[in-house]
Amino acid sequence: MLLCQVPGSGAFPPGAALAPGHRALTSEGQNLAKPRGPGRRGLFRRNLGNGAGPTDRALPPPPPAPVEISTWRQDRDQSKRGRQGEAGKPDRGEVAKAPPGSESGLSVPSLGLLGSRQPSPRPGPGPGPGPGIATCQLPRGKTRKVTASSENFHVGENDENQDRGNWSKKSDYLLSMVGYAVGLGNVWRFPYLTYNNGGGAFLIPYAIMLALAGLPLFFLECSLGQFASLSPVSIWRILPLFQGVGITMVLISIFVTIYYNVIIAYSLYYMFASFQSELPWKNCSSWADQNCSRSPIVTHCNVSTNTGEIIRVNRSWIYNNSLTCINGSEAYQPGQLPSEQYWNKVALQRSSGMDETGVIVWYLALCLLLAWLIVGAALFKGIKSSGKVVYFTAIFPYVVLLILLIRGATLEGASKGISYYIGAQSNFTKLREAEVWKDAATQIFYSLSVAWGGLVALSSYNKFNNNCFSDAIVVCLTNCLTSVFAGFAIFSILGHMAHISGKEVSQVVKSGFDLAFIAYPEALAQLPGGPFWSILFFFMLLTLGLDSQFASIETITTTIQDLFPKLMKKMRVPITLGCCLVLFLLGLVCVTQAGIYWVHLIDHFCAGWGILIAAILEIIGIIWIYGGNRFIEDIEMMIGAKRWIFWLWWRACWFVITPLLLIAILIWSLVKFHRPDYAQIPYPDWGVALGWCMIIFCIIWIPIMAIVKIIQAEGSIFQRFVSCCRPASNWGPYLERHRGERYKDMVDPKKETDHEIPTVSGSRKPE
């Protein structure tokens, strides 16, 4: 309750009003609005509207007083200081100042006390408050400052954008971007691709594809989000016809988020399982079958019977009859490593196929719940909380990789593994193969997380004049160097594993799940102090996954925030936790006995060429339709004007090279498309059909939204189409102070007007 003194006469003049939660006091501190009988609210209205009535005594004019505001934080600090100074005295900066040009008194630019966010000059002459204005003093420990920050607590007092908030520090943003870009693929996919595509020779096409495809797209999305401060869906005010592209990005992110947290749950399970004196997959235990062996298994051999006859029998017959094989007659097959059987029989309890769903694996479900609780706890205040968590989750993986590299380099056989990775075994003739270049471009594209919507969402919280160009360079280089660095840590230990097992490195190297949950755990089990190294490794996988998951969920909540800003201000925590709960429930199918098949199905269809389609349309829409030169002018409004030679490379990539590369990768992916399978088990027809339905559901919004926008426009079909290909009238910098002459006529970005004239004022040249 805010206590208000009414200046002037003992009653409000006609038209005066108090904001909800205020009480009127006389100069002696009596309650002006206190009822003297039934109907307290009615009497309060009479006092405010009609002046002193027959039952009210006249009030002497009180001395003028400024508006004094106290906050919960201020009161807490005053309590800690022993409430020094005069009671109720405001801290520095808490006394509202009058706007320029007004003579005195009251201004509430961002407090919302009188229902307005803009400073209003005081009417009436003299040094005191004008008629109809109530000056309010908040009692200590009873009230709080009513600001955008109190309603929308993920907005800080020093944020440039008081509606959406900004990153607290530049480092929060950079670490969040690094954490988003650097994910599990850097550890379990890139090292295998490098080994499989010529070793060190693969770094050449990898670096070229970074410069031609990865970096231009990354810079484009960072600039786009920062310029308009909007989510991946709302950002398409730049080109209403393509708004479905933003919806596609968010939907694909939702599908990927569902199974990505399941992988985090796998890491949690393995980390908890490592807290034992001996790793459970070190030896073939009770859960193993007869095929569990680190050495080849005899399947058939010749034996001599009691009659002297030599016959060929299988292994079971030999064991049952306690016979011995004749030397040199054995037929072998590779055994299944203990870590492989542990992964399939214990961790996953894998069924025979997608048709056999089985039951929910309860310990994986609990790990999945824990993973979602961690994500929800880190994001309950949006970027203000996640921006602090990433200081650990983004940096810790580098510490672990360094420790693993140092440990691996001291092991016997490590040099052999590294030579296969990047060294003497490099094969430069591989560069003649188109497959190598396709793999390099694909790895760069997916590793940098472009076209998922996350880069736009995270960059939308930057301050307008942040140097997004240098940010893009730093994050992209960090991502690529991390991939190379991780390869040394992985292959040094795989080389040791090959050495002690008497195999070639090519026989032990794996990719994806097989590397993370079979090959590497098997190598760690052979090391002294295996549980310690296993805990470190899986904790690293956990932090790598969480960073990417934070950004994916932030993409979803940022989209909701821009579509329903009032709702998110009041209910950000329930909505964030609600999203986590819904996604947890949807992910339960991935922790059944057939869960691994579902994970691969979603990854095969949703994380594939759907993203390529979104990326191609994104660059075509912004560069070819909106205008590449116009977009460059937008960027220069943020980072300052650059010479023409600076933009030469970016123009070449944005206009020609990058779109052609993306189209080539898309065509290649469609030509090489194959039915998904896992562990050589093919998927049923209904599973493949379901995969197609998922990706069609994601991309179908592109034509749907284009049709909707054309229908909503006015004029002939051609006029409607042209209107939808122009920026909406509310497209431009979010804050008025940044709009300059180019966007001086733009509509308030909070208004939904998609088909008015373009917002860029003045004459335009064809772009």
C-alpha positions in Angstrom: 0.0 0.0 0.0 1.5 3.4 -1.0 0.8 6.3 1.4 0.0 9.5 -0.4 -0.1 13.1 0.8 -2.6 15.3 -1.1 -1.1 18.7 -1.7 -3.2 21.9 -2.0 -6.7 21.8 -0.5 -8.0 19.0 1.8 -9.5 17.1 -1.2 -8.6 16.3 -4.7 -9.8 18.6 -7.5 -12.1 17.2 -10.1 -10.4 14.7 -12.4 -7.7 13.8 -9.9 -7.0 10.1 -9.4 -4.7 7.9 -7.5 -3.1 4.7 -8.9 -4.3 1.5 -7.4 -2.7 0.7 -4.1 -2.4 4.4 -2.9 -4.0 5.9 0.1 -4.5 9.6 0.7 -3.2 11.2 3.9 -3.8 14.5 5.5 -0.8 16.6 6.5 -1.1 15.2 10.0 -1.0 11.6 8.6 -4.7 10.9 8.9 -6.3 8.6 6.4 -8.4 10.9 4.1 -10.1 7.9 2.5 -11.0 6.1 5.8 -14.7 5.5 5.8 -16.9 6.9 8.6 -19.5 4.3 8.0 -20.5 1.7 5.6 -19.2 1.9 2.0 -15.6 2.8 2.4 -15.0 2.7 -1.4 -17.9 5.0 -2.1 -16.8 7.6 0.4 -13.3 7.4 -1.0 -14.7 8.3 -4.4 -16.8 11.2 -2.9 -13.7 12.6 -1.2 -11.7 12.4 -4.4 -14.4 13.8 -6.7 -16.4 16.3 -4.8 -14.0 18.0 -2.5 -14.7 18.5 1.2 -18.1 17.3 2.0 -20.3 18.1 5.0 -18.6 15.3 7.0 -15.1 16.2 6.0 -13.1 19.0 7.6 -10.9 21.3 5.5 -7.3 20.3 5.3 -4.5 22.8 5.5 -2.1 22.7 2.6 0.9 20.6 3.5 4.4 21.6 2.5 5.5 20.4 -0.9 7.3 17.1 -0.8 9.1 15.2 -3.5 8.1 11.7 -4.5 10.1 9.4 -2.3 10.5 5.8 -3.6 11.9 2.9 -1.6 12.4 -0.6 -2.8 12.6 -4.0 -1.2 16.3 -4.0 -2.0 16.8 -0.5 -0.6 15.0 -1.5 2.6 17.1 -4.6 2.9 20.3 -2.6 2.5 19.2 0.0 5.0 18.5 -2.8 7.5 22.0 -4.1 7.0 23.4 -0.7 7.5 21.5 -0.3 10.8 19.0 2.0 9.0 21.5 4.9 9.1 20.3 8.3 8.4 16.9 9.8 8.6 14.0 7.3 8.5 12.5 7.1 5.0 15.3 9.0 3.4 15.8 7.7 -0.1 19.0 6.5 -1.5 20.8 8.3 -4.2 19.0 8.3 -7.4 15.6 7.4 -5.9 14.1 10.9 -5.8 12.2 11.5 -9.0 13.5 14.4 -11.0 11.5 16.8 -13.0 11.8 16.6 -16.8 13.7 19.3 -18.6 11.6 22.4 -18.9 9.4 21.8 -15.9 9.8 24.0 -12.9 9.5 21.4 -10.1 7.9 18.4 -8.8 6.8 15.1 -10.1 8.0 12.8 -12.8 7.6 9.1 -13.1 9.3 8.1 -16.3 9.5 4.4 -15.6 7.5 3.8 -12.4 4.0 3.5 -13.7 2.5 5.1 -10.6 0.1 7.3 -12.5 -0.4 5.0 -15.5 2.1 6.6 -17.8 5.7 5.7 -18.6 6.6 9.1 -20.1 7.7 12.1 -18.1 4.9 14.7 -17.9 5.6 18.4 -17.0 3.7 19.6 -13.9 0.8 21.9 -14.7 0.3 24.9 -12.6 2.8 27.6 -11.5 4.8 27.8 -8.4 7.3 25.5 -6.7 4.7 23.2 -5.2 2.9 20.4 -6.8 0.2 21.3 -9.3 -3.5 20.5 -8.8 -4.5 17.0 -9.1 -1.1 15.5 -8.4 -0.5 13.3 -5.4 2.9 13.0 -3.9 3.6 9.6 -2.4 5.8 8.4 0.3 6.4 4.6 0.6 6.7 3.3 4.2 9.8 1.3 4.9 9.5 -2.4 4.6 6.0 -2.2 3.2 6.2 -1.4 -0.5 8.4 -1.8 -3.5 9.3 0.2 -6.5 6.8 -0.3 -9.3 9.0 -0.5 -12.3 9.3 -2.5 -15.4 12.0 -4.4 -13.5 9.6 -5.4 -10.8 7.0 -6.7 -13.2 9.5 -8.2 -15.5 12.2 -9.3 -13.2 14.6 -10.5 -15.9 15.1 -6.9 -16.8 17.8 -5.1 -14.9 17.7 -1.4 -13.8 20.7 -0.6 -16.1 19.4 -2.4 -19.1 19.1 -0.4 -22.3 15.9 -2.2 -23.3 13.5 -2.0 -20.3 10.9 -4.1 -22.1 13.0 -7.2 -23.0 16.2 -6.8 -21.0 19.8 -7.1 -22.0 22.7 -9.2 -21.1 24.3 -8.2 -17.8 27.8 -8.4 -19.3 29.3 -8.9 -22.7 31.0 -12.0 -21.3 27.5 -13.5 -20.5 26.6 -13.3 -24.1 29.9 -14.6 -25.5 30.0 -17.6 -23.2 26.3 -18.4 -24.0 27.0 -18.3 -27.7 30.1 -20.4 -27.3 28.2 -22.9 -25.2 25.4 -23.0 -27.8 27.8 -23.5 -30.7 30.2 -25.9 -29.0 28.2 -29.0 -28.3 28.4 -32.8 -28.3 29.1 -32.9 -32.0 32.5 -31.2 -31.4 33.6 -34.1 -29.3 31.9 -37.2 -30.8 31.5 -36.3 -34.5 34.3 -34.0 -35.7 37.2 -36.2 -34.6 35.8 -39.2 -36.4 35.1 -37.1 -39.6 38.6 -35.8 -39.5 40.1 -39.3 -39.2 37.7 -40.7 -41.9 38.3 -38.0 -44.4 42.1 -37.8 -44.6 43.2 -36.7 -41.2 44.9 -33.4 -41.2 43.9 -32.9 -44.9 40.3 -32.6 -43.7 41.2 -29.3 -42.0 41.6 -27.6 -45.4 38.0 -28.0 -46.6 36.8 -27.5 -43.1 38.5 -24.0 -42.9 37.3 -23.1 -46.4 33.7 -24.0 -45.6 33.9 -22.0 -42.4 34.9 -18.9 -44.4 32.4 -19.5 -47.2 29.3 -20.8 -45.4 29.5 -20.9 -41.6 30.8 -17.5 -40.7 28.6 -15.5 -43.2 25.5 -17.2 -41.9 26.5 -16.8 -38.3 27.3 -13.0 -38.7 24.0 -12.5 -40.6 21.9 -14.1 -37.8 23.7 -12.3 -35.0 23.2 -9.0 -36.8 19.6 -9.6 -37.5 18.7 -10.5 -34.0 20.6 -7.6 -32.4 19.2 -5.0 -34.9 15.6 -5.6 -34.2 15.7 -7.2 -30.7 13.1 -9.8 -31.7 12.7 -13.5 -31.6 13.1 -15.9 -34.6 9.4 -15.6 -35.4 8.8 -11.9 -34.8 12.1 -11.0 -36.6 10.3 -11.7 -39.9 8.6 -8.4 -39.8 11.6 -7.8 -42.1 9.8 -9.9 -44.7 6.3 -11.0 -43.7 6.0 -13.4 -46.6 8.7 -15.6 -44.9 7.4 -15.6 -41.4 6.9 -19.3 -41.7 10.7 -19.7 -41.8 10.9 -18.5 -38.3 8.2 -20.9 -37.2 10.0 -23.8 -38.9 13.2 -22.9 -37.0 11.5 -22.9 -33.6 9.5 -26.1 -34.3 12.7 -28.0 -35.3 14.4 -26.6 -32.2 11.5 -28.0 -30.1 11.9 -31.5 -31.7 15.6 -31.5 -31.2 15.3 -30.2 -27.6 13.2 -33.2 -26.8 15.8 -35.8 -27.6 18.9 -33.7 -26.8 18.0 -33.7 -23.2 17.7 -37.5 -23.4 21.3 -37.6 -24.4 22.1 -35.4 -21.3 20.1 -38.0 -19.3 22.4 -40.8 -20.7 25.4 -38.7 -19.5 23.9 -38.3 -16.1 23.3 -42.0 -15.8 26.8 -42.9 -16.8 28.3 -40.3 -14.5 26.3 -41.7 -11.5 27.2 -45.3 -12.5 30.9 -44.2 -12.4 30.8 -43.6 -8.6 32.1 -47.1 -7.8 35.4 -48.5 -7.0 35.4 -50.3 -10.3 33.5 -49.3 -13.4 30.6 -51.6 -14.0 31.5 -52.1 -17.7 35.1 -53.1 -17.0 34.3 -56.8 -17.0 31.6 -59.0 -18.3 29.3 -59.4 -15.3 26.0 -61.1 -14.7 24.2 -59.0 -17.3 26.5 -60.2 -20.1 25.9 -63.0 -22.5 28.3 -65.5 -24.1 29.3 -63.1 -26.8 30.8 -60.7 -24.3 34.6 -60.7 -24.8 37.4 -58.3 -25.6 39.1 -60.9 -27.8 37.7 -62.8 -30.8 35.3 -65.7 -30.0 35.6 -69.1 -31.5 32.4 -70.0 -33.4 33.3 -73.3 -35.0 36.2 -75.7 -34.9 37.2 -79.3 -35.6 37.2 -81.8 -32.8 38.2 -85.5 -32.5 35.6 -87.9 -31.2 36.2 -91.1 -29.2 36.1 -93.1 -32.3 38.9 -91.0 -33.9 36.5 -89.3 -36.3 37.2 -85.6 -36.9 34.0 -83.5 -37.1 33.3 -79.7 -37.2 31.1 -78.4 -34.5 29.9 -75.1 -33.0 31.1 -73.6 -29.8 28.1 -74.6 -27.7 28.6 -78.3 -28.6 32.2 -78.1 -27.6 31.4 -76.6 -24.2 28.6 -79.0 -23.5 30.8 -82.0 -24.2 34.0 -80.7 -22.7 36.0 -81.1 -25.8 39.0 -79.2 -27.2 39.4 -77.7 -30.6 42.1 -79.0 -32.9 44.8 -76.4 -33.3 44.4 -74.3 -36.4 40.8 -75.3 -37.1 39.1 -72.5 -35.2 36.7 -70.0 -36.9 36.5 -66.6 -35.1 34.1 -63.8 -34.9 34.6 -60.5 -33.1 33.4 -60.4 -29.5 31.2 -57.7 -28.0 33.0 -55.4 -25.7 31.8 -55.3 -22.1 31.0 -51.6 -22.6 28.9 -52.3 -25.6 26.8 -54.9 -23.8 26.5 -52.6 -20.8 25.2 -49.8 -23.1 22.6 -52.1 -24.8 21.6 -54.4 -22.0 21.9 -52.3 -18.9 21.8 -48.6 -19.7 19.2 -48.7 -22.5 17.6 -52.1 -21.9 17.3 -51.9 -25.7 14.4 -53.8 -27.3 14.7 -55.7 -30.6 13.3 -52.8 -32.7 11.0 -49.8 -32.8 8.0 -52.0 -32.9 8.7 -53.3 -29.4 8.3 -50.2 -27.2 8.6 -52.0 -23.9 8.4 -50.2 -20.6 9.9 -46.9 -19.4 13.4 -47.4 -18.0 12.8 -45.8 -14.7 16.4 -44.7 -13.9 16.7 -43.0 -17.3 13.3 -41.3 -16.7 14.7 -40.0 -13.4 17.8 -38.8 -15.1 15.7 -37.1 -17.7 13.7 -35.4 -15.0 16.8 -34.2 -13.3 18.2 -32.8 -16.6 15.0 -30.8 -17.1 15.1 -29.6 -13.5 18.6 -28.3 -14.1 17.5 -26.5 -17.3 14.5 -25.0 -15.6 16.5 -23.8 -12.6 19.1 -22.2 -14.9 16.4 -20.4 -17.0 13.8 -19.3 -14.5 15.1 -15.7 -14.8 15.9 -15.9 -18.5 19.2 -14.6 -19.6 19.9 -13.1 -16.2 20.2 -16.5 -14.6 21.5 -18.6 -17.6 24.1 -15.9 -18.3 25.7 -16.7 -14.9 25.4 -20.5 -15.2 27.4 -20.6 -18.4 30.5 -19.3 -16.7 30.8 -22.8 -15.4 29.1 -24.9 -18.1 30.9 -23.2 -21.0 34.4 -23.1 -19.4 34.5 -26.5 -17.5 34.6 -28.6 -20.7 37.9 -27.0 -21.7 39.4 -27.8 -18.3 38.3 -31.5 -18.7 39.6 -31.7 -22.3 42.9 -30.3 -21.2 43.2 -32.8 -18.3 42.2 -35.7 -20.6 44.7 -34.6 -23.2 47.6 -34.4 -20.7 46.6 -37.8 -19.3 46.3 -39.3 -22.8 49.6 -37.9 -24.0 51.4 -39.8 -21.2 49.9 -43.2 -22.2 51.7 -45.7 -24.3 50.3 -45.8 -27.9 48.9 -42.2 -27.7 51.2 -41.0 -30.5 49.8 -43.7 -32.8 46.3 -42.5 -32.2 47.2 -38.9 -32.8 49.1 -39.8 -36.0 45.8 -41.3 -37.3 43.9 -38.2 -36.3 46.2 -35.4 -37.6 49.7 -36.6 -38.5 51.7 -39.0 -40.6 48.6 -40.9 -41.6 46.9 -37.9 -43.2 45.8 -38.6 -46.8 45.7 -35.5 -49.0 44.4 -37.5 -52.0 41.1 -37.5 -50.1 40.6 -33.9 -51.1 39.7 -35.1 -54.6 36.6 -36.7 -53.3 33.4 -34.7 -53.2 32.2 -36.5 -50.1 35.0 -34.9 -48.1 33.9 -31.4 -49.0 30.3 -32.2 -48.3 31.2 -33.6 -44.9 33.2 -30.4 -44.1 30.3 -28.1 -45.1 27.8 -30.1 -43.3 29.9 -30.3 -40.1 30.5 -26.5 -40.1 26.8 -25.8 -40.8 25.5 -27.9 -37.9 28.3 -27.2 -35.5 27.7 -23.5 -35.5 24.0 -24.0 -34.9 22.9 -21.6 -37.7 19.3 -21.6 -38.8 18.0 -23.1 -35.5 16.8 -19.7 -34.2 19.0 -19.7 -31.2 21.6 -17.2 -32.6 18.8 -14.7 -33.3 17.2 -15.2 -29.9 20.4 -14.8 -27.9 21.6 -11.8 -30.0 18.3 -10.1 -29.5 19.3 -9.3 -25.9 22.4 -7.4 -27.0 22.7 -3.7 -26.7 22.1 -2.0 -30.0 25.7 -0.8 -30.6 27.4 -4.0 -29.6 30.0 -5.1 -32.1 28.3 -8.2 -33.4 31.0 -8.6 -36.1 33.8 -9.3 -33.7 31.5 -11.5 -31.6 30.8 -13.7 -34.7 34.5 -14.0 -35.5 35.4 -14.9 -31.9 32.6 -17.5 -31.4 33.2 -19.2 -34.8 37.0 -19.5 -34.3 36.5 -20.8 -30.7 34.0 -23.4 -32.0 36.3 -24.7 -34.7 39.5 -24.7 -32.5 37.5 -26.6 -29.8 36.7 -29.3 -32.3 40.3 -29.7 -33.3 41.5 -29.6 -29.7 38.9 -32.2 -28.6 40.2 -34.6 -31.3 43.6 -34.7 -29.7 42.1 -35.7 -26.3 39.9 -38.4 -27.9 42.5 -40.0 -30.2 45.3 -40.0 -27.7 43.3 -42.3 -25.4 41.9 -44.3 -28.3 45.5 -44.9 -29.5 46.3 -46.3 -26.1 43.2 -48.6 -26.2 44.3 -49.9 -29.6 47.8 -50.5 -28.3 46.8 -52.6 -25.3 44.2 -54.6 -27.3 46.7 -55.3 -30.1 44.4 -53.7 -32.7 44.7 -50.9 -35.2 43.3 -47.5 -34.4 40.8 -47.9 -37.2 39.4 -51.0 -35.4 38.6 -49.1 -32.2 37.6 -45.6 -33.5 33.9 -44.8 -33.4 31.5 -41.9 -33.9 28.4 -40.5 -32.2 26.8 -42.7 -29.5 29.3 -45.5 -30.1 32.2 -43.2 -29.3 30.6 -41.5 -26.3 29.1 -44.5 -24.6 31.1 -47.6 -25.9 34.6 -46.8 -27.2 35.6 -44.1 -24.8 34.2 -45.7 -21.7 36.0 -48.9 -22.7 39.2 -47.0 -23.0 38.7 -45.3 -19.6 38.0 -48.6 -17.9 41.5 -49.7 -18.8 43.1 -46.7 -17.1 44.3 -46.7 -13.5 41.7 -44.7 -11.6 39.1 -45.4 -14.3 36.1 -44.1 -12.2 37.7 -40.7 -11.7 38.3 -40.3 -15.5 34.9 -41.6 -16.3 33.2 -39.1 -14.0 35.2 -36.3 -15.5 34.4 -37.3 -19.1 30.6 -37.7 -18.6 30.4 -34.5 -16.5 32.0 -32.8 -19.5 29.4 -34.3 -21.8 26.7 -33.1 -19.4 28.0 -29.5 -19.4 28.5 -29.5 -23.2 24.9 -30.6 -23.6 23.4 -28.2 -21.1 24.8 -25.1 -22.8 23.1 -26.0 -26.0 19.9 -26.9 -24.2 19.8 -23.5 -22.4 19.9 -21.7 -25.7 17.3 -23.9 -27.3 14.8 -23.3 -24.4 15.6 -19.6 -24.4 14.7 -19.6 -28.1 11.3 -21.0 -27.2 10.7 -18.6 -24.3 11.9 -15.6 -26.3 9.4 -16.5 -29.0 6.6 -16.6 -26.5 7.8 -13.4 -24.9 7.6 -11.5 -28.2 4.2 -13.0 -29.1 2.7 -12.5 -25.6 4.8 -9.9 -23.8 2.3 -9.0 -21.1 1.8 -12.7 -20.2 5.6 -13.3 -20.0 6.1 -10.3 -17.7 3.7 -11.7 -15.2 4.3 -15.4 -15.6 7.8 -16.0 -16.9 8.7 -18.6 -14.3 5.5 -20.7 -14.7 5.7 -20.5 -18.5 9.4 -21.5 -18.5 8.8 -24.4 -16.1 5.7 -25.4 -18.0 7.7 -25.6 -21.2 10.2 -27.9 -19.4 7.4 -30.0 -18.0 5.7 -30.5 -21.4 9.0 -31.3 -23.1 9.9 -33.8 -20.4 6.6 -35.6 -20.9 7.1 -35.7 -24.6 10.6 -37.1 -24.1 9.4 -40.1 -22.0 9.0 -42.1 -25.2 12.7 -41.7 -25.7 13.5 -43.4 -22.4 11.5 -46.5 -23.1 13.2 -49.7 -24.1 12.8 -48.6 -27.7 13.9 -45.0 -26.8 17.2 -45.1 -28.7 15.3 -45.8 -31.9 13.1 -42.7 -31.3 16.2 -40.6 -30.6 17.7 -41.6 -33.9 14.5 -41.1 -35.8 14.1 -37.5 -34.7 17.7 -36.8 -35.3 17.6 -38.4 -38.8 14.6 -36.4 -40.0 14.3 -33.2 -38.0 18.0 -32.3 -37.6 18.7 -32.8 -41.2 17.6 -31.1 -44.4 14.7 -29.2 -42.8 17.3 -26.9 -41.3 19.0 -26.5 -44.7 15.7 -25.4 -46.2 15.2 -22.8 -43.5 18.8 -21.5 -44.0 18.4 -21.2 -47.8 15.1 -19.3 -47.5 16.6 -17.1 -44.7 19.5 -15.9 -46.8 17.5 -15.5 -50.0 14.8 -13.5 -48.1 17.1 -11.1 -46.4 19.8 -10.7 -49.0 17.9 -11.0 -52.3 14.4 -9.7 -51.4 14.8 -7.4 -48.4 18.1 -6.2 -50.0 21.7 -7.0 -49.1 22.8 -3.4 -49.3 19.9 -2.3 -47.1 20.8 -4.9 -44.6 24.5 -3.8 -44.6 23.2 -0.2 -43.9 21.3 -1.7 -40.9 24.4 -3.3 -39.6 26.4 -0.1 -40.0 23.8 1.7 -37.8 25.0 -0.7 -35.0 28.8 -1.1 -35.6 29.5 2.1 -37.5 30.2 2.8 -41.2 32.9 0.6 -42.9 34.7 1.0 -46.1 33.4 -0.7 -49.2 36.3 -3.2 -49.3 35.3 -4.4 -45.8 31.9 -5.5 -47.2 33.3 -7.0 -50.4 33.8 -10.5 -49.0 30.4 -10.5 -47.2 28.6 -9.4 -50.3 30.2 -12.1 -52.3 29.3 -14.8 -49.8 25.7 -13.5 -49.0 24.7 -12.9 -52.6 26.3 -15.9 -54.3 28.6 -18.3 -52.6 26.8 -19.2 -49.4 23.3 -19.8 -51.1 24.9 -21.9 -53.8 26.8 -24.0 -51.2 23.6 -24.5 -49.1 21.6 -25.5 -52.2 24.3 -28.0 -53.2 24.4 -29.6 -49.7 20.6 -29.8 -49.7 20.5 -31.6 -53.1 23.3 -33.9 -52.0 21.4 -34.8 -48.8 18.2 -35.6 -50.7 20.1 -37.7 -53.3 21.9 -39.6 -50.6 18.9 -40.0 -48.4 18.5 -43.5 -47.0 16.1 -45.2 -44.6 17.2 -44.8 -41.0 18.5 -47.8 -39.1 20.2 -48.3 -35.7 22.7 -51.1 -35.0 21.8 -52.6 -38.4 18.2 -52.9 -37.4 15.9 -51.3 -40.0 13.0 -49.0 -39.0 9.4 -50.2 -39.7 7.4 -48.4 -42.5 5.2 -46.7 -39.9 8.4 -45.3 -38.2 9.7 -43.9 -41.5 6.3 -42.4 -42.3 6.2 -40.8 -38.8 9.6 -39.2 -39.5 8.4 -37.7 -42.7 5.3 -36.4 -40.9 7.5 -34.7 -38.3 9.6 -32.8 -40.8 6.6 -32.0 -43.0 4.9 -30.6 -39.9 7.9 -28.3 -39.3 8.3 -27.0 -42.9 4.6 -26.8 -43.9 4.3 -23.5 -42.0 6.5 -21.8 -44.6 3.8 -21.9 -47.4 0.9 -21.7 -44.9 2.1 -18.4 -43.4 2.9 -17.0 -46.9 -0.7 -17.7 -48.0 -2.1 -16.3 -44.7 -0.1 -13.1 -45.1 -1.1 -12.7 -48.7 -4.8 -13.1 -47.8 -4.5 -10.6 -45.0 -3.0 -8.0 -47.3 -5.1 -5.6 -49.4 -5.3 -5.0 -53.2 -4.9 -7.2 -56.2 -2.9 -10.5 -56.0 0.2 -8.8 -57.3 -0.2 -5.9 -54.9 -0.6 -8.2 -52.0 2.4 -10.2 -52.9 4.5 -7.1 -53.3 3.2 -5.8 -49.9 4.2 -9.1 -48.2 7.7 -8.8 -49.7 8.2 -5.4 -48.0 9.2 -4.8 -44.4 6.3 -4.2 -42.0 5.8 -0.7 -40.8 7.0 -1.8 -37.3 10.3 -3.2 -38.6 13.4 -1.5 -37.3 15.4 -0.9 -34.1 13.3 -1.6 -31.0 14.2 1.6 -29.2 13.3 5.0 -30.7 16.7 6.5 -29.8 18.4 4.1 -32.3 16.2 4.7 -35.3 17.8 7.8 -36.7 16.6 9.3 -40.0 16.2 5.9 -41.8 13.6 4.6 -39.4 12.2 7.8 -38.0 8.7 7.0 -39.3 8.5 3.4 -38.1 5.5 2.3 -36.0 5.9 1.1 -32.4 7.4 -2.4 -32.7 4.9 -3.7 -30.2 2.1 -3.2 -32.7 1.3 -6.0 -35.2 1.1 -4.3 -38.6 2.6 -6.4 -41.3 1.3 -4.9 -44.6 1.9 -1.2 -44.5 4.4 0.7 -46.5 8.1 0.0 -45.9 9.5 1.6 -42.9 12.7 2.9 -44.5 12.0 6.5 -45.3 13.1 8.4 -48.3 13.8 7.3 -51.8 15.3 3.9 -52.4 17.6 2.6 -55.0 17.1 -0.9 -56.4 19.1 -3.3 -54.3 
